[in-house]
Amino acid sequence: MAKVIEQIIPFHSADVGEEEAQAAGEVIRSGWLTMGPKTIEFEQKFAAYVGAKHAVGVSSCTAALHLALDAIGLKQGDEVLVPTTTFTSTAEVVCYFKAKPVLVDVDAKTLCMDPVDAERRITEKTRAVIPVHYAGQPCDMDVIRDMAKRHGLRVIEDAAHALPASYHGVRIGAISELTAFSFYATKTLTTGEGGMITTDNDELATRMRMMRLHGIGRDAWKRYSAAGSWFYEVLDSGFKYNLTDIQSAIGIVQLGKCDQMRDARAKIAHRYSEAFAPERALQVPTVSDGCDSAWHLYVLRLNLEELSITRSEMIEKLKERGVGTSVHFIPLHMHPYYKNTYGYREEDFPVASKQYQRYLSLPIFPGMTESQIDYVIENVLEIARSAAR
Ligand SMILES: *Cc1c(COP(=O)(O)O)cnc(C)c1O
């Protein structure tokens, strides 16, 4: 019989508890379960928190990205620049329009989209760019925005990892025309499932509010409330992407402790980096000048020439010792769908392909205890040292 391994430290554990349960319970007892006053409150608080004029609550970050591309009027045959080192959501939404996700190689230091490679891949069909703030570290938005301006591209930030993060003192969510956030279970603010789009543009906000709820005109959600009316008009073929009041009530509590959770993650990152930086076999993540990272992920890289084990063996050994890890991400150009549909090859993305062999994500969540942090450090060091060449 296989030995049952009791995981001592999971890769992730959401910081949710009594307060969130209480808030969700209150909504359930109120009798109004779907989108309503709590979602409006959450949107207003979220917009104020990041410093944007509008925040539109939706069912996921994938939905947020889809609505953003709809709002800018993406069409069949258009092209959108997307980093290859990301989750499939960032690119799949482009495919929804029968447009092409043009994958871009990443910067070796930050693993964010390489703006030089992005610019090389611009054609007359390119309409937009979706930078991803990988692991919570902001992309170099000045360079990306300058490129977008020169080529007439729209910028939609994938900020699934970047709450709260800032770039030269400005919160992510208040920089570009459109920014998409995720409240998935493993993200830095969770509502189980959920997402948000921020924008300062009234027209885009109105379009996204309409399209998230079936393309129905103003305040469709109110039609079942005492203040509402039975009459409504469908103005376009929209989607069912709204956020519920149960989710929003959880989100409001989470937003209230967002900074505190971020500080807890930053502290863990600091402990890890202090311990791992001196090791020849390990490379720790860096934060770019003028940036504050959300520290959604702690991505450790192995200097494989210094080690007799691979990244996958490192993961296996940590698992045997009860430490959960993950890999962010298998680059999109290596997945059968993107490879077969668009003919992407590994050699077209030399940096992403090479870095992929080297990285793993260590546990980093607010509830980690000192002894859990110590345990991860001890075991990573022990494995690395015993496998040193
Ligand atoms: C998690 C994630 C998404 C998708 O978020 P959902 O809310 O699950 O749709 C998009 N982009 C990146 C980079 C992600 O990590």
The ligand as an ORCA input file, in Angstrom:
! r2SCAN-3c Opt
* xyz 0 1
  C      -6.282     33.125    -12.087
  C      -5.902     33.874    -13.318
  C      -6.857     34.303    -14.241
  C      -8.289     33.857    -14.212
  O      -8.988     34.216    -13.090
  P     -10.468     33.629    -12.879
  O     -11.058     34.559    -11.863
  O     -10.306     32.233    -12.369
  O     -11.165     33.683    -14.176
  C      -6.453     35.114    -15.293
  N      -5.164     35.452    -15.442
  C      -4.208     35.033    -14.595
  C      -2.795     35.467    -14.811
  C      -4.541     34.209    -13.519
  O      -3.587     33.744    -12.704
*
